[in-house]
Amino acid sequence: MKVNVPFYTQCWDLDAWQDLGYTSRVDAEYWQRSSCGILCAKMVMNGLREESVPHTIKELIDIGVAKGFYTDATGWSHNGLVELIRSFSFVAQRGNFPPEALREALASGVLPIVSIKWAFQNTKTFKERVLFWKKYGGHLAVLVGYEEENGHLTGFYVHHTSKIFEQNWEARFVPLKKFLRGYTGRGILVDSTEH
């Protein structure tokens, strides 16, 4: 089962920084590496309602920054992204979601944004080795589908945006075992209407 969701990449032409709306190449480069949250928000909103958010990525970043949804120290706040998505008349909630809840969400037309380790890598940070009960992500991706065999979930189709060309995955299948190694358990569920 797969949903048709637009894909937006973090691979930008930084030499065109003025056309992108930035004040310098350095500014554009900073936001290129810090844009996954906004890109995921735009993907799910335009996936649920085609072209419902015509704003550029720069415009969405500016809205989020002005409202305090982003800080250099922590990146995009999940609460902030939820508020931003709701401001466009979507239903959004953040929480801890096991894989089965993500599958149920997708089956009912809800799109999940998930907190992950970059490209679902399973290397542990120093912080995770010390605080072994908690998983840290640092990156966001959109789930656009899933596969199952005999009623058992086998993996998810993922939109994974990156500034590294090869790590831009449009509806790439990630087997459940690999998904679980990189998924923090946290995410945002987005729907176009109240059920």
N, C-alpha and C positions, 0 to 999 in steps of 0.2 A: 504494500500500500504506500503510495507516494502522492504528495500534494505538489501542485505547480506553484512555486514560490520564486520571485525574482532573486537573483544573486548579485550582491555588490561586493567588490574587491577592495582590499587595502593597497593594491598595486596602483599607485597614482603616478602620473607624469609630473614629477616634482619641478621640472624645468618650466612647467606651465603654472607655477604657483599663483601668479596673478589671476589667471583665468579661473583657477579653483576658488579664488576669493580670499587668499591669505595675504598677509602683510610682508612676508618674506619666504624664501625657500626653507629656512630653518623652522619657521612657524608651520608651514605645510608638512614638513617632515615629522615634526612633533605630533601633529594631529593624525598623520597617516598611521603612526604606530599606536595611537591612543583612540582609535575610532571604532573598534570592534563592537562596543555596546550600541552606539548610534546606528552602525550599519545593520546590526541584527534587528534593532527596533524597526528600522525602515523596511527591512526584508519582510518581517512578519506582518506589519501593517499593510504593505502593498500586496502581500500574498493573500491576506484575508479579504481586502477590498482593493481591487486593481486600481493603481494610480491614485489612491486616496490621499497620499502624502507626497505632493509634488515638490516639496522643499528639497534644496540641495543638502548634501551631507554637511557642508559648512554652516548652512542656516540652522540645521537641527543641532549641531554642536553648539552654536551660539545661544540657542534657546536653552539648552541643557546647562551650559556654563553659567548663564545669567541667573538661572534658578538655583544654582548651587548643587547640581546633580553630579558634578565631576570635581575631583581634586587631584592634584599631581601625585599626592602621596598614596591615595587608594584607588584611583581610576573612577570608573562609572559606578555610582551607587545603584544597587538593585532597586531600592525604594525610589530613587530618582528616575530610573528608567520606567518603572511602573507608572509614576506620576506623569512623565512625559507622554507615554503611550495613552494613558487615560485622557490626556488633554486633547487628543485627536478622536475622542468618542469611541475608544475601544475599551473592552473589559480586560483588566490585567491584574494578576496576583502573583506575589513572590512566595516562595516557600521551599521546603525540602520535599523532593519528589522521587520516590523509587522508580526504577525503570518501568514497572507495570503501570504506574500512574501516568508516565509519559506516553506509553502506548495507548492507554485509554483516552488521553487528551487528544492525540492525533486522530484516533478513530472517530472521535466526536467533532472533529473540525477545529480543534484548538491547536495553536502552534506554540511549542515550547522553545524558549531561549534557555540554554543550559550553560552553567559555569563549569569550565573545563581547564585542564592543563593544555598548553599549546599543542595542537596536533595529537591530543590524547596520549602524550608521553607519560611514562609512569615513574620518572625520576623524582625522588623526594628532596624537597628543599631542606635546609638546615632547620627552619622553623617547624616543618612537618616531622622531622626526626625528633625534635624536642617535645613538641605538642602532638604526639603520635596519634591521638584520637581525632584530630581534625585534618581535613584535606583542604588545601588551598589551590585555587585555580589560576586566576589572573587573565583568563581569556574567556570569551563568550562565543557560542555557536548556535545555529538554529537547526532544530530537528524538522525534517520535511517528510518523513515516512519511516516505516519499519518493515521488517520481515519476520515471519514466524513459521515454524514447522511443527505440525501436529499440535497446534495451539500453544506452543512455547515460543516466546520471543527469542529471536536469534541475532538481532542487531537493528541499528537505526541508519537511515539515510540522513546525512548531515551536510548543511551548508557551513563550511569552515572558511572564514575569510582571513587573509594573511597579507603582509607586505612582501612575503617571499612567494614568488610566482608559483612554485611547485606545491605550496601548501594551501593554495586556493582550491578548495574542493566543493564543487557544485553537485549536490545530491550524491555524495560519495558514501558507499556502504561501509559502516564501521561495525565489525562483529561485536556482539555483546561483551565478550571478555575484554577486548581492547577498550570498548566504551567505558566499562566500569573502572578500568585502571586510571582513566583520565578524568572521569566525571566526579565532581565534588559532592553531588547529591542536591545541590541548590539550583534553583532556576526561576523562571518567570513564565507563567502560562498566559497566553494572549488569545482573546476571542473577539469576534466582531460584534456579538450581541450577548446580552444577559440571557441565560437559559432559565 
